């Protein structure tokens, strides 16, 4: 039975491949052995070539396995370490594959998606370590027609690759279009100025390609952009706030020896949520290259000097170290981390402003903590102690708090105590941290209080300890968003036995009011797609389906960043509940109203419209809660 279904899926796969991926060399569809099926699956490649994913060698293929995926709508390929390397599925049950996922080190990094029922991918998504890009192919010719999502960093990388490949189309896809310019709602003078700039981008780009002479194998290393700036509504005729990076520079390696060069990318402007565009043609950076479009240039811009050049070189060296580290075996990483620390310390020493120094100190603290978490930097505690000691006595309490918290986390990740003792020591350190007067009102201090409250919620039924911390946040945070989140958590913890109003909009745009379900038990399930591949959500669905027979109505409260992500996951898992949605992910208005920090989270309303339980640890508790209510 199982083999027959795999044969059926592979037949579908082959048909789709013939129609959509002409470069794939397919095996004989009639071959019955598992090895042939596996090799057929491994012939598939991402529609876009800019993807780094795991490709088993010929010697490794026999150790790979192919099996049915969830709900028997596709299949999954794993390697000898049991890491997922491919998942190809039919998400809507129409009998043909419409989602092809590729993995690296067990984590999905790229996905081809067919959204129209044609069986041919028209959306391309980079995920997790792969990035944030979402490209759309309108005519399904495997060429991206426009970017739905792309970060400023990824835009700069696209520009560099477009130059290296002499591809004007690739450059224009990340350039501001006339239609997007109108969406920015600029004043007439500024609009005309930008319009003139972008009108000649294609011709200027072709000239720039010839002048720059980047090799075809040029590699993008990083974007040097500093902080973005916001031009406020009403300034220079701008109708709404406009966010831009000005005078950005990309560091690249070109030629067989990967000579490091600085390329001026110029202005990068935000045209939507995680969507950015350039307005300048790239050019080799020199001391006189300053590219400003929206934010006026300083009257006396500081020119590059020997110290600036030295910092740029150090930053390039540091970026190379980070890139190399990812490909090193674990036993070689401690020495590499020491080199990274040395490079950062030199950059901090040469940085011209306190703001620059602070950015690098924060980066150093983050890298130390991450290396400690990965168990690959035995000297982590020594380095984080040095950094903290250097900022502990400064007037910059925010920076000191930031580093101190990462020092606590580093100590936790490197602890030699058993799991319970290490956790207890960690919680004690966090409590001591937030009771220090110079830390408690800092951004980090407030975030740690929120973390403490959440941990206390999971380990205590009374709610008294978490309420103490949530109330402290409200007291100290003023009008900051974290105060609203803490107030929501207080509302949730004090909701039992009360009628708590809850109104929202579902994924179809219809208004929802929980009062309309009075007379039924109502289970609110807060979830997002990051847990969709975990058994937890599948168990919740199974139990919710069973409870439906007892009259329990489950309402999903989705905390994904985008509605199409919600819809795809709901379809894939068969979540046929009402799904409430608002933009903002875990920080959206629905999660804030209830003070939700983690997913999944469950809240149960009784038939009388009052909250029965607000901190349910397991879906299996629901039945007993209902029985005790009768």
N, C-alpha and C positions, 0 to 999 in steps of 0.2 A: 504493500500500500504506500509506504513511505517512498520507495524507489520510484513507483509510478508517478507520484506527485512531483518528485524532483525532475523526472523526465519531462513532465508537462511544463514545469516552470522553465526548464532549459530550452524547450522548444519555443516558448514565448520569447525567451531571451535572445535566441538566435534570430527569430523573425524581426525583433526590434533592432538587433545589431545590423542586419542586412539593410534595413530601411534608414538607419540613423548613423551608424559608425562604420563608414566604408573602409577605414584603414585597419579594422580588426580582422585578423586571419582566423576564421572559424574552423573548428574541427567537424568531422562528420557527425551530423545531428542524430544519426541512427545508432551510433556507438553506445553501448549500454554500460560499460565499466565506469566506476566512480572516478578513476584517474582522468578519463576523457572529459567527464563533466566538470571536474575541477579545472582542468586545463582550459576548457572553454570559458569558464568564468574568469580565469586569470588573463585571458586575452583582452578583456575589456579594459579600456583606458578612459581617463577623464576627457570630456569634450574639449576642455581648455588645456593647453600644454603647460601653463604656469602653475603646476601643482607638484608638491613634494610629498610622495606617498610611498608606502612599503611595496616593493616588488620582489617577490621571492626569487632566488636564483634557481637554476635548473636542479641543483642538488637539494634545495630546500623544498621544492614542490611536493615530493612524496610525503613529507611530514605535515603538509597542510591538510585541512579537512573541509568538506562542504556539507552543509546540513540545512534543513528547513528553518526559516525564520519564524518569528512569532505569528500566530494565527494562520500559519501555513500559506502566507501570501508572497513568499519569496524565499531567498536563501541567504545564508551567511557563510563566509569563508574565514577560517582561522588558521594561524600558523603553528609551528611546533611549540611555541610558548603559550599557546591557547589565546593569543591576542587576535582580536578581530582585525582583518585586513580588507574585507569587502562585505557590503550588505546591499543586495539588490532586491527591491520589493515592489509589490503592487499595493499602493496605499489606499485605493478606493474600491478594490474588489471587482474591477471591471474585466479582469482576466488578462491584463497586460502590464508589464513592469513600467513604473513611472518615476522611480527614484533609485539612483545608482550612487552609493556612498563609498568613499575611499578613505583608508585609515593610515595613520603613521604612529608607530609605537602604541597601538591599541586605542588611539583617539581619532575620531573622525575629523578630517581636515578639509574635505571637499565633497560636494554633492551636486550631481546633475539631476534636475527635476523637470518632469513633463507635467505642466499644469493644465493643459487644454484637452487631455484625453487623446492626443494624437499618437502617443507612444514615443514621441521624439522630444528630447530635452529642449526647453526654451528658457530655463533659468539655471544659473550656475552660481553656487554658493561656496565661499571659502569659510571654514569654521575653526574654532579653537585656535591651535597654533598656526593654522593656515591663514588667518586674518579675518576680516569682517566684510569682505566684498560680496555684493550680490549683483550679478550681471544679467541682463535680460536680452534674449534673442527673439525679436518679433517675428521674423520670417523663417525661423528654425533652420538656418544654414550653418549653425555652429559658430557664428561670429557674433560677438556681443554688440548689440545695437545701442544700448545705453546702460549706465550704471545706476541701479536703484539705491545701492548703498556703497560707499567707499570712503575710507578715512583720508585725512590729509597726508599721512605717511604713505599710504598705498597709492594715492594720486601721484606723489613725487616719484615713486618707484615706476609707475606706469609711464611717466614722462621720460625717465631715463631709458627704459626698455624701448620706448617708441623711437628715441634718438638712435639707440644702438642698432635697431632693426630697420631704420629709415622708414618707419610706418606712420605716416601722417594721420591716418584714420585712428590709430590707437591713441595718438596725442589729442586729437580733436574730441574724442569721447570723454576725456577728463578736462576739457577746456570749457569755459563758460559759453553757453550758446545764447543766441539772441532771445530765445524764449525764456531761458533761466534769468537773463538780465532783467527782463520785464518783471519777473516774480520778485526781484530784490526791491523794487519800488524805490529807486533812488531819485534824488532831485534832478532836475533837467540838466544842469551843468555837469554833475558827476556822471549821470547816465550817458550823456553825449560823449564824455571823455572815455568811459569804459567801452562804449559801443565802437568808437574809432579803434580802440586797442584790439578788440577781439575780431574786428572785421578782417584784419590782415594776418591773422594767426597762421593760416595754412601756408601762405607764401613765405612768411617770415620763418616758419618752422623748417621748411625745406632748405632755406639759406643757412639756418642755424646748424642743421645736420652736417652740411658740408664743412662748416667752419670748425665744428667741435671734433670731428673725426674720432668718435668713440668706437671701439672694436665691437664686433657682434657679440662677444662673450662678456661684455661689461656687466659688472655686478653692482647692484645698489646696496649700500651699507646702512645708511641712516639719513634721516631728515633733521637738519639743525634749524629749529624754528623758534625756540624760546617760547614765551607765552603767547596765546592768541589775544587779539584785542577786540573790544566791542565798540562799534560806533553807535552811540545811543540814538534812538528815534528822535527826530527833530533837528539833529545835527547835520548841517550841510544838505538839508532837504531830504534826508533819509526818513522814510515813513515808519519803519520798524527797526528794532535793534538788528545790527548786522555784525557778524563775527568773522574775523579774518586773521590770517597769518600774513605778515608783511616781510619782505626781504628774506625769504627762506633759501636755504642752501642744502643741497644733497651731497653727501660724501659717496663717491663711487670708486670702484677698482676697475681699471681697464687695461687691455693688452695682455700678452702672455705672462708678464711679470706682475700683473694686477697693480699697475702704478696708481697711487691714490690721487684723485682729483676732486676739486670742489666745483659743483655745478650750481649756478644760480637758477632756482625755480621761480623766484619772484613771489607774487601775491597768490595766496590760496584762499578762496572765499567759501563760506558755508552756504549751501543752497537748500538745506533740509537736514533732518535728523541723520547724523553720520553720513553726510553726503557733501563732498567738497569739489571745487573746480579751480583750475588755474586760469589766469588772465594774461600771462606773459609767456613768451617763448624762452626756452632754456638757453643758457650760454655759459661758457666757462667763466667761473668767478674770478674777479681780480679786485684789487683794493678800491677801485673806483666804481664797482658794480653795486648800486643800491636800487632795489626795485620796490617802490611804494606806489599804491594805487588809491587806497581809501583813507589810510591814516597819514596825515601830513608828516613829511620827513623833518627831522630835527634840523634846526638852522645850521648847526655845526656837527654833522655826523662824524663819529669817531672813526678815523681810518684804521686799517689794519696795520699793526706794528709787529715787531719781533715777538713780543709776548703773545699776541693774538695767534700768530702763526704757530707758536710752540704749543699753545692750548689745542689748536685744531689738530696738530700732529698727535698729541696725546689722546685726544678724543678718537681719532682714527685708530690708533693703536689699541685703545680700550675696546672699541667696537669689534676689531679683529679677534681680540682675546675672547670676547663673549661668543662670537660666531664659532670659533675653534672649540670652545668648551663643550658645546652641544654634541660634538662628534668624537669627543675623547672618551676612552674607557674610564670607569669610575675611579680606579686607582690613580689616574693621572690628573684628576680634577682638582685635588687640594692645592697642588703647585700652581695650577692655572688660576685658581681663585686668589692666591697670594699675589700673583702678577697683576690681576685686576685691581686688587686693593691698592697696590703700589701706584698704579696708573691714576686711580681716582684721587688718591692723596696728593699727587703732584698737580692734578687739575685743580683741586680745591686750593692749593697753595698759590697757584697762578691766577685764579679767578679774580676779575676786576671788581665785582660787586658782591655785597652780602647776599643778594638774591641768588646769584649764580652759585655761590658757595653753599647756600642752603639746599639748592636743588641737588647738588652732587653729594652732600652729606646724607640727604634722604635716600638717594639712589644707593649709596654704599650700605646704609643700614638695611635696606630692602634686600640687596644681594646677599648680604651676610645671613640674614634670616632665612632666605630661600635655600641657600646652600646648606645651612644647618638642618632644615626640614628634609632635604634630600639625602642627608647623612653622607655628605661628600666634602666637608670642610672641618676637620678636627680642631682647627685653631679659631673657629668662629667666635667663641666666647671672648678670647683675648682681643680680637679685633673690634668686636662690638663694644667691649668695655672701654677701649681706648677712645672710640668715637663718642661714646656717651660722656666720658670724663671731660672731653674737650668742649662739650656744649652744656653740661649740667649747671654750671655757674653763670651762664650767659643770661641776658635779659630776654632772650627769645624763648619764652616758655613753650610756645607751640612746637618749635624744633626739638627742644629738650624732651618734651612729652612724646613726640613722634619716635625719637631714637630710643627712649627708655622702654616704650612698649615693645619695640622690636628686640630689645635686649632681653626682656622677659620671655618673649616667644622663643628666642634663640636658646635661652637656658632650658626651657621646656623641651625643645626638640633634641637637645643634647644631654638630657638628664640620664643619669645611670640608675635612678630609682625605678621600682616596679611601677606598672601603669597607674595603680590607684594612688600611690604616694606622689608620683610625678604630677598627676592631675590635681591633687590636694594642694601641693606646693604652688602650682601654677595659679590656682584660684586665689590662694592667699596673697601671692604677689600682685595679682590684679587688684584685689581689694585694697592693699596697701598703696598701690599706685594711685587709685582714684580718691583716696582720702588725704593725699598730700595737697595742701591748699594751692600750690602753684601749678598743679596739674589738673585739678578737678573741673575747671571751667574751660580747658582747652578742647579743641576739636577731638583730639585723640582721647582725652579723658572722658568726654561725653560718649564717644563710641565704645570705649571699654565698659562704661557703666551699662550701656545697652547690651553688650555682650555678656556681662555678668548677670544681668536680669534674665536674659534668655537661657543661660545655663542653669540658673536657679529654678526657672520655670520647669525645665525638663526633669530636675531632680527632686522637686518638692510639689506636693499637692496643695499646700495651704495658700500659697501665693503671697504670704507676708513678706518674705525676703525679696522676691522680684519687685513687689510693689514699692518697697523702700527705695530701690534703685531707680525705678521708673519715675517716682515722685521727685527724686533728687535731680534727675535730668530736666524735668519740667521746671523745677525751681531755678536751675542754673542756665538753661539754654535760651531763655527769652523767646524770641520769635523764630528761632532757627527750625528748619524742617524736622530735626531730630526730636524737638519738643512735641511736635504734632504726633510723631510716631509713638513716643512714650505715652502721650495722653490716650492714644488709641489702645495701647496695651493695658493701661489702667481701666479703660472702658470695658475691654474684653474680660479682664480678671474679675471685675466687679459686676459682670453682666448676669451671672447665674440667678435665676428667679425673677428676672426683669424682662419686660418687653423692650427690646433694643431695636429701633427702626433701622432698616438697611435697604437703601435703594441704589440701583446702579443701571448700567446699560449692558445688554448682552452682546455677543459677538456679531449678531445680525443688526445691531443698532436699535433694538427695541428696549423700552424701559422695563425694569424689573423692580418689583416691590415685594419684599418677603412677607408683608402682611397679606398678600393675595393667596398665600399658601396656608394660612391659618386653618386649623382643623387636621393638618397632617404633620407628622414629624419631618423636619427639614434638616438635612446635613449639608453644611457648607464645607467644601473641600478646596483649600487653597493649594494650587499646584503650578508647576511650570514644566516645559518640555525637557529641561535638563535632567529630570528624574524619569523621563518616559521610558528609558531603557533599563530602569531599575525594577526589581520585582515588587517594590513597594506600591507603585502606582497600579500595577496589574492586580495586586491583591486588593487594593481599594476598590478598583472597578468590579472585581468579582464579588466582593462583599456587598457593594452598593447595589449590584444587580440582584443579589439574593434578598437584600433588605427591601427592595422595591416591591417584592411580593407581600411584604408586611405593611405596605403603605408609606414607606419612608421615601421622601423625594430628595434626591441628591442634586445640589446646585454647585457647579464648579466655579471657582473664582480664580481665573487664570492670571499668572504674573509674568507671562512672556513679554518680550519687548515689542513684538509685533503680532497683529491679529492673524496674519497668514501662517505664522509658526504655530499658534494655537490651533488653527483649523486643520493644519496638516497632521499634527499629533493626535488631535481628537478623532480624526478620520482613521488614522492608522490603528489606534487602540480601540476604536469603537466606543468612545465616550459619548453616549447619547443623552447626556444631561444638558440642562440649560448651562451655558458657559458665559459668565460675566467677564467683562474685559475693560481695561483702561490702560492708556499709554503709561510707561514709566517702570515696568517690571516690578521688582520687589519694593520700589519706592513709590508706586502709584497710589492714587487716592484710596483704593479699596484696601490695600495692605496697610496703608497709614491709618485708616479709620479703625481697623482692628488691632493695629500694632503688631502685624505679622512679621517675623524675622526669618523664619525657616519654612521650607516646604518639604513634604506636605504638612499642612496644619488643618485640624478638624474642629468645627463648632456645631453643636446639635441644638436645634430649637424643638420645643415640645409642641403638642397640638394646640395648646392655649396661646401660642405665640411668644412664650417666655423661653429664655435660654436655659437649657438643661445642663449643659456642660460646655466649658470654653477652652479647656486644655486637655483634650483627648489624646492619649499617647498612642493608641492603636485602634484601627478600624474594628478590630474584633471586640472592643469594649461596647460598641454601639448597642448590640442586642441586649446585653445585661442592663445597660442604662435605661433602655426602653422598658424592659420587664420590671425594673424597680420603680418606674414611673407609673405603672398601672395600678 
